[in-house]
Amino acid sequence: MKLNPLAPAGGLGDGQDAVNGLWTIDELASFMRLTRKAAYALVAGTTVPRVRIGVRLRFQPEAVHDWVKAHACGSTAMPGRDSRGSSTE
């Protein structure tokens, strides 16, 4: 059996959204190793890529992976500042 490298750590819930290629908030939380509440807080306070279907949030795994890579420690340093935001001058 071949494992999906984009699947969240705990597996894919009921699999319904996996068929559509989208993650639920629980699947996002599993991938990020967060609680459900923490995942909602992350989504509310950041630009995590998401799709709203009615009142439900869904997440494209590839977009989430790209977002994580773009927001990894040290990748958001500004010119003249180190990865911690301290002045290098």
Contacts in CASP RR format, 6 or more apart in sequence:
PFRMAT RR
TARGET T0000
AUTHOR 0000-0000-0000
METHOD contacts of the structure
MODEL  1
MKLNPLAPAGGLGDGQDAVNGLWTIDELASFMRLTRKAAYALVAGTTVPR
VRIGVRLRFQPEAVHDWVKAHACGSTAMPGRDSRGSSTE
6 61 0 8 1.000
6 62 0 8 1.000
6 65 0 8 1.000
7 18 0 8 1.000
7 31 0 8 1.000
7 61 0 8 1.000
8 23 0 8 1.000
8 27 0 8 1.000
8 28 0 8 1.000
8 29 0 8 1.000
8 30 0 8 1.000
8 31 0 8 1.000
9 30 0 8 1.000
9 31 0 8 1.000
9 33 0 8 1.000
10 30 0 8 1.000
11 27 0 8 1.000
11 30 0 8 1.000
12 18 0 8 1.000
12 23 0 8 1.000
12 27 0 8 1.000
13 24 0 8 1.000
13 26 0 8 1.000
13 27 0 8 1.000
17 23 0 8 1.000
17 24 0 8 1.000
17 27 0 8 1.000
17 58 0 8 1.000
18 27 0 8 1.000
20 58 0 8 1.000
21 60 0 8 1.000
21 61 0 8 1.000
22 51 0 8 1.000
22 58 0 8 1.000
22 59 0 8 1.000
22 60 0 8 1.000
22 61 0 8 1.000
23 31 0 8 1.000
23 58 0 8 1.000
23 59 0 8 1.000
23 60 0 8 1.000
23 61 0 8 1.000
23 64 0 8 1.000
24 56 0 8 1.000
24 57 0 8 1.000
24 58 0 8 1.000
24 59 0 8 1.000
25 36 0 8 1.000
25 39 0 8 1.000
25 40 0 8 1.000
25 43 0 8 1.000
25 57 0 8 1.000
25 59 0 8 1.000
26 36 0 8 1.000
26 39 0 8 1.000
27 59 0 8 1.000
28 39 0 8 1.000
28 43 0 8 1.000
28 48 0 8 1.000
28 59 0 8 1.000
28 64 0 8 1.000
29 35 0 8 1.000
29 36 0 8 1.000
29 38 0 8 1.000
29 39 0 8 1.000
31 61 0 8 1.000
31 64 0 8 1.000
32 39 0 8 1.000
32 42 0 8 1.000
32 68 0 8 1.000
34 42 0 8 1.000
42 48 0 8 1.000
43 50 0 8 1.000
43 57 0 8 1.000
46 71 0 8 1.000
47 67 0 8 1.000
48 59 0 8 1.000
48 64 0 8 1.000
48 67 0 8 1.000
49 59 0 8 1.000
49 60 0 8 1.000
49 63 0 8 1.000
49 64 0 8 1.000
49 66 0 8 1.000
49 67 0 8 1.000
50 57 0 8 1.000
50 58 0 8 1.000
50 59 0 8 1.000
51 57 0 8 1.000
51 58 0 8 1.000
51 59 0 8 1.000
51 60 0 8 1.000
52 58 0 8 1.000
69 75 0 8 1.000
73 83 0 8 1.000
74 83 0 8 1.000
76 83 0 8 1.000
77 83 0 8 1.000
77 85 0 8 1.000
78 85 0 8 1.000
80 87 0 8 1.000
80 88 0 8 1.000
80 89 0 8 1.000
81 87 0 8 1.000
81 88 0 8 1.000
82 88 0 8 1.000
END
